[in-house]
Protein backbone atom coordinates (compact mmCIF):
# COMPACT_ATOMS: atom_id res chain seq x y z
CA UNK A 1 0.00 0.00 0.00
CA UNK A 2 1.24 3.52 -0.73
CA UNK A 3 2.94 5.56 1.96
CA UNK A 4 0.23 7.75 3.46
CA UNK A 5 -0.03 10.41 6.14
CA UNK A 6 -2.66 9.36 8.66
CA UNK A 7 -2.56 5.69 7.73
CA UNK A 8 -4.45 3.53 10.23
CA UNK A 9 -2.25 0.47 9.71
CA UNK A 10 -1.45 0.10 13.42
CA UNK A 11 -5.08 0.60 14.40
CA UNK A 12 -6.56 -1.96 12.01
CA UNK A 13 -6.53 -4.92 14.44
CA UNK A 14 -8.48 -2.85 16.97
CA UNK A 15 -10.88 -1.47 14.36
CA UNK A 16 -11.71 -4.90 12.94
CA UNK A 17 -11.98 -6.41 16.42
CA UNK A 18 -14.48 -3.73 17.45
CA UNK A 19 -16.59 -4.13 14.31
CA UNK A 20 -16.51 -7.92 14.64
CA UNK A 21 -17.85 -7.64 18.19
CA UNK A 22 -20.90 -5.57 17.22
CA UNK A 23 -24.19 -7.44 16.66
CA UNK A 24 -25.66 -8.14 13.21
CA UNK A 25 -23.13 -6.15 11.19
CA UNK A 26 -23.04 -6.97 7.48
CA UNK A 27 -22.37 -3.63 5.77
CA UNK A 28 -19.77 -1.03 6.76
CA UNK A 29 -19.10 2.41 5.29
CA UNK A 30 -15.57 3.86 5.30
CA UNK A 31 -16.47 7.50 4.85
CA UNK A 32 -12.96 8.94 4.23
CA UNK A 33 -11.32 5.85 2.81
CA UNK A 34 -8.02 7.34 1.57
CA UNK A 35 -5.82 4.42 0.49
CA UNK A 36 -8.64 1.97 1.43
CA UNK A 37 -6.40 0.27 4.01
CA UNK A 38 -9.19 0.03 6.61
CA UNK A 39 -11.78 -0.80 3.95
CA UNK A 40 -9.61 -3.67 2.70
CA UNK A 41 -9.24 -5.09 6.20
CA UNK A 42 -13.01 -4.99 6.66
CA UNK A 43 -13.65 -6.58 3.25
CA UNK A 44 -11.24 -9.36 4.20
CA UNK A 45 -13.44 -9.98 7.25
CA UNK A 46 -16.40 -10.65 4.96
CA UNK A 47 -18.24 -7.34 5.22
CA UNK A 48 -19.71 -5.48 2.26
CA UNK A 49 -17.75 -2.22 2.38
CA UNK A 50 -18.86 1.11 0.96
CA UNK A 51 -15.60 3.04 0.40
CA UNK A 52 -16.06 6.78 -0.14
CA UNK A 53 -13.61 9.61 -0.73
CA UNK A 54 -13.58 12.80 -2.78
CA UNK A 55 -10.08 12.18 -4.23
CA UNK A 56 -9.85 10.62 -7.68
CA UNK A 57 -6.86 8.45 -6.74
CA UNK A 58 -8.77 7.14 -3.73
CA UNK A 59 -11.80 6.31 -5.88
CA UNK A 60 -9.67 4.27 -8.30
CA UNK A 61 -8.08 2.44 -5.35
CA UNK A 62 -11.59 1.65 -4.09
CA UNK A 63 -12.74 0.47 -7.53
CA UNK A 64 -9.75 -1.89 -7.76
CA UNK A 65 -9.47 -3.12 -4.18
CA UNK A 66 -13.00 -2.80 -2.73
CA UNK A 67 -15.60 -2.90 -5.51
CA UNK A 68 -13.83 -5.37 -7.83
CA UNK A 69 -14.35 -9.02 -6.89
CA UNK A 70 -11.26 -11.12 -7.60
CA UNK A 71 -13.42 -14.17 -8.26
CA UNK A 72 -15.07 -12.37 -11.19
CA UNK A 73 -11.89 -10.99 -12.79
CA UNK A 74 -9.85 -12.39 -15.67
CA UNK A 75 -6.56 -12.59 -13.77
CA UNK A 76 -4.63 -14.03 -16.72
CA UNK A 77 -5.64 -11.09 -18.92
CA UNK A 78 -4.60 -8.61 -16.22
CA UNK A 79 -1.22 -10.30 -15.82
CA UNK A 80 -0.70 -10.26 -19.59
CA UNK A 81 -1.45 -6.54 -19.73
CA UNK A 82 0.92 -5.84 -16.83
CA UNK A 83 3.69 -7.76 -18.61
CA UNK A 84 2.97 -5.77 -21.78
CA UNK A 85 3.11 -2.46 -19.88
CA UNK A 86 6.35 -3.43 -18.12
CA UNK A 87 7.98 -4.10 -21.49
CA UNK A 88 7.23 -0.63 -22.92
CA UNK A 89 10.17 1.68 -23.65
CA UNK A 90 9.91 5.01 -21.89
CA UNK A 91 9.77 8.49 -23.36
CA UNK A 92 10.10 12.03 -22.04
CA UNK A 93 6.58 13.35 -21.49
CA UNK A 94 4.63 15.38 -18.94
CA UNK A 95 5.51 13.28 -15.89
CA UNK A 96 9.22 13.21 -16.67
CA UNK A 97 9.37 16.95 -17.31
CA UNK A 98 7.23 17.88 -14.30
CA UNK A 99 8.13 15.40 -11.57
CA UNK A 100 11.68 14.34 -12.55
CA UNK A 101 13.27 17.45 -14.09
CA UNK A 102 11.37 20.44 -12.68
CA UNK A 103 11.05 18.47 -9.43
CA UNK A 104 12.79 15.37 -8.04
CA UNK A 105 10.09 12.87 -7.12
CA UNK A 106 11.39 10.15 -9.46
CA UNK A 107 14.57 9.43 -11.36
CA UNK A 108 14.07 10.44 -15.03
CA UNK A 109 14.47 6.86 -16.30
CA UNK A 110 11.47 5.86 -14.16
CA UNK A 111 9.59 9.02 -15.06
CA UNK A 112 9.85 8.16 -18.77
CA UNK A 113 8.37 4.74 -18.07
CA UNK A 114 5.53 6.37 -16.10
CA UNK A 115 4.78 8.51 -19.17
CA UNK A 116 4.70 5.54 -21.51
CA UNK A 117 2.70 3.25 -19.24
CA UNK A 118 0.12 5.87 -18.28
CA UNK A 119 -0.64 6.66 -21.92
CA UNK A 120 -0.82 2.96 -22.79
CA UNK A 121 -3.31 2.11 -20.04
CA UNK A 122 -5.94 4.31 -21.65
CA UNK A 123 -5.47 2.51 -24.97
CA UNK A 124 -6.21 -0.96 -23.58
CA UNK A 125 -9.72 -2.46 -24.00
CA UNK A 126 -10.19 -2.68 -20.24
CA UNK A 127 -13.45 -2.31 -18.34
CA UNK A 128 -13.56 0.16 -15.46
CA UNK A 129 -12.45 -2.34 -12.81
CA UNK A 130 -9.60 -3.65 -14.96
CA UNK A 131 -8.52 -0.10 -15.78
CA UNK A 132 -8.57 0.81 -12.08
CA UNK A 133 -6.44 -2.24 -11.26
CA UNK A 134 -3.85 -1.23 -13.86
CA UNK A 135 -3.82 2.36 -12.59
CA UNK A 136 -3.38 1.16 -9.02
CA UNK A 137 -0.57 -1.11 -10.17
CA UNK A 138 1.16 1.95 -11.68
CA UNK A 139 0.70 4.10 -8.58
CA UNK A 140 2.01 1.34 -6.31
CA UNK A 141 5.00 0.80 -8.60
CA UNK A 142 5.79 4.52 -8.68
CA UNK A 143 5.44 4.76 -4.90
CA UNK A 144 8.07 2.03 -4.49
CA UNK A 145 10.66 4.14 -6.37
CA UNK A 146 9.80 7.68 -5.26
CA UNK A 147 12.08 10.03 -3.33
CA UNK A 148 9.84 11.47 -0.61
CA UNK A 149 9.13 10.93 3.08
CA UNK A 150 5.62 9.79 2.15
CA UNK A 151 3.96 13.11 1.33
CA UNK A 152 4.25 15.14 -1.86
CA UNK A 153 4.58 18.58 -0.33
CA UNK A 154 8.30 18.20 -0.99
CA UNK A 155 10.92 15.68 -2.05
CA UNK A 156 14.20 14.62 -0.47
CA UNK A 157 17.29 16.76 -1.02
CA UNK A 158 19.33 13.62 -1.72
CA UNK A 159 17.84 10.82 -3.81
CA UNK A 160 16.30 8.02 -1.74
CA UNK A 161 18.06 4.67 -2.30
CA UNK A 162 14.82 3.14 -3.62
CA UNK A 163 14.62 5.77 -6.38
CA UNK A 164 17.51 4.06 -8.21
CA UNK A 165 15.49 0.85 -8.61
CA UNK A 166 13.77 0.20 -11.95
CA UNK A 167 10.01 0.61 -11.61
CA UNK A 168 8.06 -2.63 -12.00
CA UNK A 169 4.30 -3.06 -12.17
CA UNK A 170 2.82 -5.96 -10.22
CA UNK A 171 -0.69 -7.29 -9.93
CA UNK A 172 -2.13 -5.74 -6.74
CA UNK A 173 -3.42 -7.96 -3.95
CA UNK A 174 -7.02 -8.27 -5.13
CA UNK A 175 -9.79 -9.35 -2.77
CA UNK A 176 -12.77 -11.62 -3.19
CA UNK A 177 -16.15 -10.38 -2.08
CA UNK A 178 -18.45 -7.43 -2.60
CA UNK A 179 -18.00 -3.71 -2.09
CA UNK A 180 -18.94 -0.33 -3.46
CA UNK A 181 -16.67 2.55 -4.51
CA UNK A 182 -18.04 6.07 -4.18
CA UNK A 183 -16.46 9.44 -4.97
CA UNK A 184 -18.48 12.09 -3.18
CA UNK A 185 -18.11 14.83 -0.61
CA UNK A 186 -18.64 13.08 2.71
CA UNK A 187 -21.27 15.50 4.00
CA UNK A 188 -23.24 15.38 0.75
CA UNK A 189 -23.01 11.59 0.77
CA UNK A 190 -24.46 11.10 4.25
CA UNK A 191 -27.13 13.76 3.78
CA UNK A 192 -28.27 11.96 0.62
CA UNK A 193 -28.82 8.79 2.66
CA UNK A 194 -25.51 7.09 1.89
CA UNK A 195 -25.31 5.45 5.33
CA UNK A 196 -28.98 4.45 5.57
CA UNK A 197 -28.32 0.86 4.54
CA UNK A 198 -25.08 0.27 6.45
CA UNK A 199 -24.67 -0.99 10.01
CA UNK A 200 -21.42 0.77 10.95
CA UNK A 201 -19.97 4.02 9.62
CA UNK A 202 -16.24 4.43 10.13
CA UNK A 203 -15.23 8.10 10.22
CA UNK A 204 -11.60 9.17 9.90
CA UNK A 205 -11.74 12.76 8.63
CA UNK A 206 -8.90 15.19 8.05
CA UNK A 207 -8.73 16.99 11.40
CA UNK A 208 -5.89 19.47 11.01
CA UNK A 209 -4.32 21.68 8.33
CA UNK A 210 -2.81 18.85 6.27
CA UNK A 211 -4.60 18.68 2.92
CA UNK A 212 -4.67 15.21 1.38
CA UNK A 213 -5.28 16.72 -2.05
CA UNK A 214 -2.06 18.71 -1.72
CA UNK A 215 -0.09 15.98 -0.01
CA UNK A 216 -0.86 13.47 -2.80
CA UNK A 217 -1.17 15.74 -5.83
CA UNK A 218 1.18 13.54 -7.91
CA UNK A 219 -1.16 10.56 -7.55
CA UNK A 220 -4.17 12.76 -8.32
CA UNK A 221 -2.56 13.99 -11.54
CA UNK A 222 -1.34 10.53 -12.51
CA UNK A 223 -4.82 9.05 -12.12
CA UNK A 224 -6.67 11.92 -13.80
CA UNK A 225 -4.05 12.12 -16.58
CA UNK A 226 -5.13 15.71 -17.19
CA UNK A 227 -1.56 17.12 -17.20
CA UNK A 228 -2.45 20.21 -15.19
CA UNK A 229 -0.55 23.44 -14.82
CA UNK A 230 1.60 23.31 -11.67
CA UNK A 231 3.30 25.77 -9.35
CA UNK A 232 5.99 26.03 -6.68
CA UNK A 233 8.94 23.84 -5.79
CA UNK A 234 6.65 20.84 -5.17
CA UNK A 235 4.95 21.31 -8.58
CA UNK A 236 1.50 21.03 -7.10
CA UNK A 237 -1.62 21.27 -9.23
CA UNK A 238 -2.88 24.84 -9.56
CA UNK A 239 -6.30 23.68 -8.33
CA UNK A 240 -4.84 22.49 -5.02
CA UNK A 241 -5.92 25.67 -3.22
CA UNK A 242 -9.47 25.19 -4.52
CA UNK A 243 -9.74 21.64 -3.22
CA UNK A 244 -9.14 22.12 0.49
CA UNK A 245 -11.61 20.27 2.66
CA UNK A 246 -13.70 22.12 5.25
CA UNK A 247 -12.17 19.62 7.67
CA UNK A 248 -8.75 21.23 7.05
CA UNK A 249 -10.03 24.53 8.45
CA UNK A 250 -9.92 25.20 12.19
CA UNK A 251 -12.68 27.77 11.71
CA UNK A 252 -15.01 25.44 9.81
CA UNK A 253 -14.21 22.07 11.37
CA UNK A 254 -16.63 22.08 14.31
CA UNK A 255 -19.70 23.02 12.28
CA UNK A 256 -18.74 20.69 9.42
CA UNK A 257 -18.18 17.70 11.69
CA UNK A 258 -21.41 18.37 13.54
CA UNK A 259 -23.30 18.44 10.22
CA UNK A 260 -21.56 15.24 9.08
CA UNK A 261 -22.48 13.35 12.24
CA UNK A 262 -26.06 14.56 12.08
CA UNK A 263 -26.45 13.04 8.63
CA UNK A 264 -25.13 9.57 9.52
CA UNK A 265 -27.96 7.01 9.84
CA UNK A 266 -26.14 3.76 10.64
CA UNK A 267 -26.73 1.98 13.96
CA UNK A 268 -23.11 2.42 15.03
CA UNK A 269 -20.48 5.07 14.37
CA UNK A 270 -16.76 4.45 14.88
CA UNK A 271 -14.61 7.59 14.83
CA UNK A 272 -10.81 7.89 14.66
CA UNK A 273 -9.42 11.12 16.06
CA UNK A 274 -6.04 12.09 17.44
CA UNK A 275 -4.64 14.69 19.79
CA UNK A 276 -3.45 16.90 16.89
CA UNK A 277 -7.05 17.54 15.84
CA UNK A 278 -8.78 20.90 15.79
CA UNK A 279 -11.17 20.10 18.64
CA UNK A 280 -10.64 18.55 22.04
CA UNK A 281 -11.70 15.08 23.11
CA UNK A 282 -14.37 16.64 25.31
CA UNK A 283 -15.83 18.70 22.45
CA UNK A 284 -15.85 15.66 20.19
CA UNK A 285 -17.79 13.68 22.77
CA UNK A 286 -20.37 16.46 22.97
CA UNK A 287 -20.83 16.24 19.19
CA UNK A 288 -21.23 12.46 19.41
CA UNK A 289 -23.63 12.38 22.36
CA UNK A 290 -26.83 12.95 20.33
CA UNK A 291 -26.08 9.81 18.31
CA UNK A 292 -26.04 7.37 21.24
CA UNK A 293 -23.90 5.98 24.03
CA UNK A 294 -20.22 6.97 23.65
CA UNK A 295 -17.14 5.09 24.74
CA UNK A 296 -13.51 5.68 23.85
CA UNK A 297 -10.22 3.78 23.74
CA UNK A 298 -6.91 5.55 23.22
CA UNK A 299 -3.77 4.19 21.57
CA UNK A 300 -0.28 5.71 21.68
CA UNK A 301 1.59 5.69 18.34
CA UNK A 302 4.61 7.15 16.51
CA UNK A 303 4.11 10.25 14.32
CA UNK A 304 4.78 10.10 10.57
CA UNK A 305 8.38 9.91 9.35
CA UNK A 306 8.53 13.56 8.24
CA UNK A 307 8.10 14.64 11.85
CA UNK A 308 11.01 12.46 12.90
CA UNK A 309 13.31 13.80 10.17
CA UNK A 310 12.45 17.46 10.73
CA UNK A 311 11.67 20.42 8.48
CA UNK A 312 14.14 21.84 5.93
CA UNK A 313 14.09 24.95 3.75
CA UNK A 314 14.79 24.79 -0.04
CA UNK A 315 18.54 25.15 0.65
CA UNK A 316 18.53 22.02 2.78
CA UNK A 317 18.96 23.84 6.09
CA UNK A 318 16.96 22.44 8.99
CA UNK A 319 14.46 24.98 10.29
CA UNK A 320 12.20 24.91 13.31
CA UNK A 321 11.93 22.15 15.87
CA UNK A 322 9.90 18.98 16.04
CA UNK A 323 7.52 19.46 18.95
CA UNK A 324 6.76 15.79 19.63
CA UNK A 325 7.34 12.34 18.15
CA UNK A 326 4.31 10.45 19.45
CA UNK A 327 0.56 11.01 19.26
CA UNK A 328 -2.47 9.50 20.88
CA UNK A 329 -5.16 8.11 18.60
CA UNK A 330 -8.69 7.77 19.97
CA UNK A 331 -11.36 5.40 18.74
CA UNK A 332 -14.84 6.55 19.72
CA UNK A 333 -17.65 4.03 19.38
CA UNK A 334 -21.24 5.29 19.41
CA UNK A 335 -24.49 3.32 19.52
CA UNK A 336 -26.48 1.01 21.76
CA UNK A 337 -24.96 1.05 25.26
CA UNK A 338 -24.79 -2.69 25.85
CA UNK A 339 -23.32 -3.36 22.41
CA UNK A 340 -20.74 -0.58 22.71
CA UNK A 341 -19.59 -1.76 26.14
CA UNK A 342 -19.30 -5.36 24.97
CA UNK A 343 -17.35 -4.41 21.83
CA UNK A 344 -14.80 -2.31 23.73
CA UNK A 345 -14.46 -4.56 26.79
CA UNK A 346 -11.53 -6.59 25.31
CA UNK A 347 -9.56 -3.35 24.92
CA UNK A 348 -9.92 -2.23 28.55
CA UNK A 349 -6.45 -3.39 29.58
CA UNK A 350 -4.56 -1.86 26.67
CA UNK A 351 -5.57 1.79 26.91
CA UNK A 352 -7.41 4.37 28.90
CA UNK A 353 -11.21 4.41 28.60
CA UNK A 354 -13.84 7.07 28.91
CA UNK A 355 -17.50 6.11 29.14
CA UNK A 356 -20.46 8.45 29.12
CA UNK A 357 -24.06 7.33 29.50
CA UNK A 358 -26.34 9.36 27.27
CA UNK A 359 -29.84 10.49 28.00
C-alpha positions as CSV (number, residue, x, y, z in Angstrom):
1,X,0.0,0.0,0.0
2,X,1.2,3.5,-0.7
3,X,2.9,5.6,2.0
4,X,0.2,7.7,3.5
5,X,0.0,10.4,6.1
6,X,-2.7,9.4,8.7
7,X,-2.6,5.7,7.7
8,X,-4.5,3.5,10.2
9,X,-2.3,0.5,9.7
10,X,-1.4,0.1,13.4
11,X,-5.1,0.6,14.4
12,X,-6.6,-2.0,12.0
13,X,-6.5,-4.9,14.4
14,X,-8.5,-2.9,17.0
15,X,-10.9,-1.5,14.4
16,X,-11.7,-4.9,12.9
17,X,-12.0,-6.4,16.4
18,X,-14.5,-3.7,17.5
19,X,-16.6,-4.1,14.3
20,X,-16.5,-7.9,14.6
21,X,-17.9,-7.6,18.2
22,X,-20.9,-5.6,17.2
23,X,-24.2,-7.4,16.7
24,X,-25.7,-8.1,13.2
25,X,-23.1,-6.2,11.2
26,X,-23.0,-7.0,7.5
27,X,-22.4,-3.6,5.8
28,X,-19.8,-1.0,6.8
29,X,-19.1,2.4,5.3
30,X,-15.6,3.9,5.3
31,X,-16.5,7.5,4.8
32,X,-13.0,8.9,4.2
33,X,-11.3,5.8,2.8
34,X,-8.0,7.3,1.6
35,X,-5.8,4.4,0.5
36,X,-8.6,2.0,1.4
37,X,-6.4,0.3,4.0
38,X,-9.2,0.0,6.6
39,X,-11.8,-0.8,3.9
40,X,-9.6,-3.7,2.7
41,X,-9.2,-5.1,6.2
42,X,-13.0,-5.0,6.7
43,X,-13.7,-6.6,3.3
44,X,-11.2,-9.4,4.2
45,X,-13.4,-10.0,7.3
46,X,-16.4,-10.7,5.0
47,X,-18.2,-7.3,5.2
48,X,-19.7,-5.5,2.3
49,X,-17.8,-2.2,2.4
50,X,-18.9,1.1,1.0
51,X,-15.6,3.0,0.4
52,X,-16.1,6.8,-0.1
53,X,-13.6,9.6,-0.7
54,X,-13.6,12.8,-2.8
55,X,-10.1,12.2,-4.2
56,X,-9.9,10.6,-7.7
57,X,-6.9,8.5,-6.7
58,X,-8.8,7.1,-3.7
59,X,-11.8,6.3,-5.9
60,X,-9.7,4.3,-8.3
61,X,-8.1,2.4,-5.4
62,X,-11.6,1.7,-4.1
63,X,-12.7,0.5,-7.5
64,X,-9.8,-1.9,-7.8
65,X,-9.5,-3.1,-4.2
66,X,-13.0,-2.8,-2.7
67,X,-15.6,-2.9,-5.5
68,X,-13.8,-5.4,-7.8
69,X,-14.3,-9.0,-6.9
70,X,-11.3,-11.1,-7.6
71,X,-13.4,-14.2,-8.3
72,X,-15.1,-12.4,-11.2
73,X,-11.9,-11.0,-12.8
74,X,-9.8,-12.4,-15.7
75,X,-6.6,-12.6,-13.8
76,X,-4.6,-14.0,-16.7
77,X,-5.6,-11.1,-18.9
78,X,-4.6,-8.6,-16.2
79,X,-1.2,-10.3,-15.8
80,X,-0.7,-10.3,-19.6
81,X,-1.4,-6.5,-19.7
82,X,0.9,-5.8,-16.8
83,X,3.7,-7.8,-18.6
84,X,3.0,-5.8,-21.8
85,X,3.1,-2.5,-19.9
86,X,6.3,-3.4,-18.1
87,X,8.0,-4.1,-21.5
88,X,7.2,-0.6,-22.9
89,X,10.2,1.7,-23.7
90,X,9.9,5.0,-21.9
91,X,9.8,8.5,-23.4
92,X,10.1,12.0,-22.0
93,X,6.6,13.4,-21.5
94,X,4.6,15.4,-18.9
95,X,5.5,13.3,-15.9
96,X,9.2,13.2,-16.7
97,X,9.4,16.9,-17.3
98,X,7.2,17.9,-14.3
99,X,8.1,15.4,-11.6
100,X,11.7,14.3,-12.5
101,X,13.3,17.5,-14.1
102,X,11.4,20.4,-12.7
103,X,11.0,18.5,-9.4
104,X,12.8,15.4,-8.0
105,X,10.1,12.9,-7.1
106,X,11.4,10.2,-9.5
107,X,14.6,9.4,-11.4
108,X,14.1,10.4,-15.0
109,X,14.5,6.9,-16.3
110,X,11.5,5.9,-14.2
111,X,9.6,9.0,-15.1
112,X,9.8,8.2,-18.8
113,X,8.4,4.7,-18.1
114,X,5.5,6.4,-16.1
115,X,4.8,8.5,-19.2
116,X,4.7,5.5,-21.5
117,X,2.7,3.2,-19.2
118,X,0.1,5.9,-18.3
119,X,-0.6,6.7,-21.9
120,X,-0.8,3.0,-22.8
121,X,-3.3,2.1,-20.0
122,X,-5.9,4.3,-21.7
123,X,-5.5,2.5,-25.0
124,X,-6.2,-1.0,-23.6
125,X,-9.7,-2.5,-24.0
126,X,-10.2,-2.7,-20.2
127,X,-13.5,-2.3,-18.3
128,X,-13.6,0.2,-15.5
129,X,-12.4,-2.3,-12.8
130,X,-9.6,-3.6,-15.0
131,X,-8.5,-0.1,-15.8
132,X,-8.6,0.8,-12.1
133,X,-6.4,-2.2,-11.3
134,X,-3.9,-1.2,-13.9
135,X,-3.8,2.4,-12.6
136,X,-3.4,1.2,-9.0
137,X,-0.6,-1.1,-10.2
138,X,1.2,1.9,-11.7
139,X,0.7,4.1,-8.6
140,X,2.0,1.3,-6.3
141,X,5.0,0.8,-8.6
142,X,5.8,4.5,-8.7
143,X,5.4,4.8,-4.9
144,X,8.1,2.0,-4.5
145,X,10.7,4.1,-6.4
146,X,9.8,7.7,-5.3
147,X,12.1,10.0,-3.3
148,X,9.8,11.5,-0.6
149,X,9.1,10.9,3.1
150,X,5.6,9.8,2.1
151,X,4.0,13.1,1.3
152,X,4.3,15.1,-1.9
153,X,4.6,18.6,-0.3
154,X,8.3,18.2,-1.0
155,X,10.9,15.7,-2.0
156,X,14.2,14.6,-0.5
157,X,17.3,16.8,-1.0
158,X,19.3,13.6,-1.7
159,X,17.8,10.8,-3.8
160,X,16.3,8.0,-1.7
161,X,18.1,4.7,-2.3
162,X,14.8,3.1,-3.6
163,X,14.6,5.8,-6.4
164,X,17.5,4.1,-8.2
165,X,15.5,0.8,-8.6
166,X,13.8,0.2,-11.9
167,X,10.0,0.6,-11.6
168,X,8.1,-2.6,-12.0
169,X,4.3,-3.1,-12.2
170,X,2.8,-6.0,-10.2
171,X,-0.7,-7.3,-9.9
172,X,-2.1,-5.7,-6.7
173,X,-3.4,-8.0,-3.9
174,X,-7.0,-8.3,-5.1
175,X,-9.8,-9.3,-2.8
176,X,-12.8,-11.6,-3.2
177,X,-16.1,-10.4,-2.1
178,X,-18.4,-7.4,-2.6
179,X,-18.0,-3.7,-2.1
180,X,-18.9,-0.3,-3.5
181,X,-16.7,2.5,-4.5
182,X,-18.0,6.1,-4.2
183,X,-16.5,9.4,-5.0
184,X,-18.5,12.1,-3.2
185,X,-18.1,14.8,-0.6
186,X,-18.6,13.1,2.7
187,X,-21.3,15.5,4.0
188,X,-23.2,15.4,0.8
189,X,-23.0,11.6,0.8
190,X,-24.5,11.1,4.3
191,X,-27.1,13.8,3.8
192,X,-28.3,12.0,0.6
193,X,-28.8,8.8,2.7
194,X,-25.5,7.1,1.9
195,X,-25.3,5.4,5.3
196,X,-29.0,4.5,5.6
197,X,-28.3,0.9,4.5
198,X,-25.1,0.3,6.5
199,X,-24.7,-1.0,10.0
200,X,-21.4,0.8,11.0
201,X,-20.0,4.0,9.6
202,X,-16.2,4.4,10.1
203,X,-15.2,8.1,10.2
204,X,-11.6,9.2,9.9
205,X,-11.7,12.8,8.6
206,X,-8.9,15.2,8.1
207,X,-8.7,17.0,11.4
208,X,-5.9,19.5,11.0
209,X,-4.3,21.7,8.3
210,X,-2.8,18.8,6.3
211,X,-4.6,18.7,2.9
212,X,-4.7,15.2,1.4
213,X,-5.3,16.7,-2.0
214,X,-2.1,18.7,-1.7
215,X,-0.1,16.0,0.0
216,X,-0.9,13.5,-2.8
217,X,-1.2,15.7,-5.8
218,X,1.2,13.5,-7.9
219,X,-1.2,10.6,-7.6
220,X,-4.2,12.8,-8.3
221,X,-2.6,14.0,-11.5
222,X,-1.3,10.5,-12.5
223,X,-4.8,9.0,-12.1
224,X,-6.7,11.9,-13.8
225,X,-4.0,12.1,-16.6
226,X,-5.1,15.7,-17.2
227,X,-1.6,17.1,-17.2
228,X,-2.4,20.2,-15.2
229,X,-0.5,23.4,-14.8
230,X,1.6,23.3,-11.7
231,X,3.3,25.8,-9.3
232,X,6.0,26.0,-6.7
233,X,8.9,23.8,-5.8
234,X,6.6,20.8,-5.2
235,X,5.0,21.3,-8.6
236,X,1.5,21.0,-7.1
237,X,-1.6,21.3,-9.2
238,X,-2.9,24.8,-9.6
239,X,-6.3,23.7,-8.3
240,X,-4.8,22.5,-5.0
241,X,-5.9,25.7,-3.2
242,X,-9.5,25.2,-4.5
243,X,-9.7,21.6,-3.2
244,X,-9.1,22.1,0.5
245,X,-11.6,20.3,2.7
246,X,-13.7,22.1,5.2
247,X,-12.2,19.6,7.7
248,X,-8.8,21.2,7.1
249,X,-10.0,24.5,8.4
250,X,-9.9,25.2,12.2
251,X,-12.7,27.8,11.7
252,X,-15.0,25.4,9.8
253,X,-14.2,22.1,11.4
254,X,-16.6,22.1,14.3
255,X,-19.7,23.0,12.3
256,X,-18.7,20.7,9.4
257,X,-18.2,17.7,11.7
258,X,-21.4,18.4,13.5
259,X,-23.3,18.4,10.2
260,X,-21.6,15.2,9.1
261,X,-22.5,13.3,12.2
262,X,-26.1,14.6,12.1
263,X,-26.4,13.0,8.6
264,X,-25.1,9.6,9.5
265,X,-28.0,7.0,9.8
266,X,-26.1,3.8,10.6
267,X,-26.7,2.0,14.0
268,X,-23.1,2.4,15.0
269,X,-20.5,5.1,14.4
270,X,-16.8,4.4,14.9
271,X,-14.6,7.6,14.8
272,X,-10.8,7.9,14.7
273,X,-9.4,11.1,16.1
274,X,-6.0,12.1,17.4
275,X,-4.6,14.7,19.8
276,X,-3.5,16.9,16.9
277,X,-7.1,17.5,15.8
278,X,-8.8,20.9,15.8
279,X,-11.2,20.1,18.6
280,X,-10.6,18.5,22.0
281,X,-11.7,15.1,23.1
282,X,-14.4,16.6,25.3
283,X,-15.8,18.7,22.4
284,X,-15.9,15.7,20.2
285,X,-17.8,13.7,22.8
286,X,-20.4,16.5,23.0
287,X,-20.8,16.2,19.2
288,X,-21.2,12.5,19.4
289,X,-23.6,12.4,22.4
290,X,-26.8,12.9,20.3
291,X,-26.1,9.8,18.3
292,X,-26.0,7.4,21.2
293,X,-23.9,6.0,24.0
294,X,-20.2,7.0,23.6
295,X,-17.1,5.1,24.7
296,X,-13.5,5.7,23.8
297,X,-10.2,3.8,23.7
298,X,-6.9,5.5,23.2
299,X,-3.8,4.2,21.6
300,X,-0.3,5.7,21.7
301,X,1.6,5.7,18.3
302,X,4.6,7.2,16.5
303,X,4.1,10.2,14.3
304,X,4.8,10.1,10.6
305,X,8.4,9.9,9.4
306,X,8.5,13.6,8.2
307,X,8.1,14.6,11.9
308,X,11.0,12.5,12.9
309,X,13.3,13.8,10.2
310,X,12.5,17.5,10.7
311,X,11.7,20.4,8.5
312,X,14.1,21.8,5.9
313,X,14.1,24.9,3.8
314,X,14.8,24.8,0.0
315,X,18.5,25.2,0.6
316,X,18.5,22.0,2.8
317,X,19.0,23.8,6.1
318,X,17.0,22.4,9.0
319,X,14.5,25.0,10.3
320,X,12.2,24.9,13.3
321,X,11.9,22.2,15.9
322,X,9.9,19.0,16.0
323,X,7.5,19.5,19.0
324,X,6.8,15.8,19.6
325,X,7.3,12.3,18.1
326,X,4.3,10.4,19.4
327,X,0.6,11.0,19.3
328,X,-2.5,9.5,20.9
329,X,-5.2,8.1,18.6
330,X,-8.7,7.8,20.0
331,X,-11.4,5.4,18.7
332,X,-14.8,6.6,19.7
333,X,-17.7,4.0,19.4
334,X,-21.2,5.3,19.4
335,X,-24.5,3.3,19.5
336,X,-26.5,1.0,21.8
337,X,-25.0,1.1,25.3
338,X,-24.8,-2.7,25.9
339,X,-23.3,-3.4,22.4
340,X,-20.7,-0.6,22.7
341,X,-19.6,-1.8,26.1
342,X,-19.3,-5.4,25.0
343,X,-17.3,-4.4,21.8
344,X,-14.8,-2.3,23.7
345,X,-14.5,-4.6,26.8
346,X,-11.5,-6.6,25.3
347,X,-9.6,-3.4,24.9
348,X,-9.9,-2.2,28.5
349,X,-6.5,-3.4,29.6
350,X,-4.6,-1.9,26.7
351,X,-5.6,1.8,26.9
352,X,-7.4,4.4,28.9
353,X,-11.2,4.4,28.6
354,X,-13.8,7.1,28.9
355,X,-17.5,6.1,29.1
356,X,-20.5,8.4,29.1
357,X,-24.1,7.3,29.5
358,X,-26.3,9.4,27.3
359,X,-29.8,10.5,28.0
